[in-house]
Amino acid sequence: MKRLSILVLAITSVVLSTLSCKNNTDSKDVDNNKSTLNAKANDSEDLKKELEDAFSKMFENTTFTNAVDYFKTDVSDDYFSIGADGVAQSKEELLADTDRLKMLEKATFKFYDQKTRIYDNVGILKGRSQAFFDGKYVAEFLYTAIFVKENGKWMYTSWQGTWSKDTPPPTVLMEKN
């Protein structure tokens, strides 16, 4: 009986000692995971900043004056867009559409409600924008812009715009311009 008590006490000591070490290790794992998550969050914020900068650069350069040079260096070969007006264009078609590029150059835009998501080497920005000509509000649209990171650089690859329910009818827009 005494041997059984000593055996149970020894087993209990080993189990408690093991559990204590396990809990200590788990605590360290949690701390390590938190550090890793924080590092990833910081990386993610850095990537989001890079992507948002690429988006700003895209809007500054998708114009009649800048598009040719910008599309050579910052736009993927498989670029495709669908404008809020329903016009779908490849990279070559957009570059050939000088009227659209001139219009984009004359417009100013206010962006808001933007959400940025990054999935490995794909960055997606979605939000809303208002367009103005000569300071006058002419349209609001919802947008999705897609970028792909190639050789360490965010390349503009796709655009899709949709008129917002708050946009005046297209006939009114055409009369204003």
Buried (B, 14 or more C-beta within 10 A) or exposed (E): EEEEEEEEEEEEEEEEEEEEEEEEEEEEEEEEEEEEEEEEEEEBEEBBEBBBEBBEBBBEBBBBEBBEEBBEEBBBEEBBBBBBEEEEBEBEBBBEBEEBBEBBEEBEEEBEEBEBEBEEEBBBBBBBBBBBBEEEBBBBBBBBBBBBBEEEEBBBBBBBBBBBEEBBEEEEBEEEE
